[in-house]
Amino acid sequence: MSDFEAALARNPNNAEAYLCRGKAHAELGRAREAMADLTRCLELNPDCADAYFERSRLYAMRGAFEASQADRRKALELDPSLR
């Protein structure tokens, strides 16, 4: 996690660092932090299929199935290999 913090300290607009940190938060069960980082990644890079895909999983875990489906559709639109 400290590597992502360092990358973001150097460049607070580093979408890839937000993506990676968001995934790490999700793996650690920190859904709120993961959602915030993935959403920030998408603000910086709206074409990041991985962020949409990961965020769709978080939405599904929350029971927000419409949001989950919308993010999954967007992820697959951007990168059909995520199937």
C-alpha positions in Angstrom: 0.0 0.0 0.0 2.9 2.4 0.7 4.0 2.2 -2.9 0.7 3.5 -4.1 0.8 6.2 -1.4 4.2 7.3 -2.6 3.1 7.3 -6.3 0.1 9.4 -5.4 2.2 11.8 -3.4 4.4 12.3 -6.4 1.5 12.6 -8.8 -2.0 13.0 -7.3 -3.5 12.5 -10.8 -2.0 9.0 -11.3 -5.1 7.0 -12.4 -3.1 3.7 -12.4 -2.1 4.2 -8.7 -5.7 4.8 -7.8 -6.7 1.6 -9.6 -4.1 -0.5 -7.9 -4.7 1.0 -4.5 -8.5 0.5 -5.0 -7.9 -3.2 -5.9 -5.7 -3.6 -2.8 -8.4 -2.0 -0.6 -11.0 -4.4 -2.0 -8.8 -7.4 -1.3 -8.4 -6.2 2.3 -12.2 -5.8 2.7 -12.1 -2.0 2.7 -15.0 -1.5 0.3 -15.5 2.2 1.0 -11.9 3.1 0.4 -11.8 0.8 -2.7 -14.9 2.5 -4.1 -13.4 5.9 -3.6 -10.2 5.0 -5.3 -11.8 3.3 -8.2 -14.2 6.2 -8.7 -11.2 8.6 -8.6 -9.4 6.5 -11.2 -12.4 6.7 -13.5 -12.6 10.5 -13.0 -9.0 10.7 -14.2 -9.3 8.0 -16.9 -12.9 7.3 -18.0 -11.7 4.6 -20.3 -10.2 2.3 -17.6 -12.1 -0.9 -18.1 -10.4 -2.6 -15.1 -11.8 0.1 -12.8 -15.3 -0.3 -14.1 -15.0 -4.1 -13.7 -13.7 -3.9 -10.1 -16.2 -1.3 -9.1 -19.0 -3.5 -10.5 -18.0 -6.2 -8.1 -18.1 -3.8 -5.2 -21.6 -2.6 -6.2 -22.8 -6.2 -6.4 -21.5 -6.9 -2.9 -23.5 -3.9 -1.7 -26.6 -5.1 -3.4 -26.6 -2.2 -5.9 -27.2 -4.5 -8.9 -28.3 -1.8 -11.4 -25.1 0.1 -10.8 -23.1 -3.1 -10.9 -24.6 -4.1 -14.2 -24.0 -0.6 -15.7 -20.3 -0.7 -14.7 -19.9 -4.3 -16.0 -21.5 -3.3 -19.3 -19.1 -0.3 -19.6 -16.1 -2.5 -18.7 -17.0 -5.0 -21.4 -17.6 -2.3 -23.9 -14.1 -1.0 -23.3 -12.5 -4.4 -23.1 -14.4 -7.4 -24.3 -11.7 -9.7 -23.0 -12.9 -9.2 -19.4 -15.7 -11.7 -19.9 
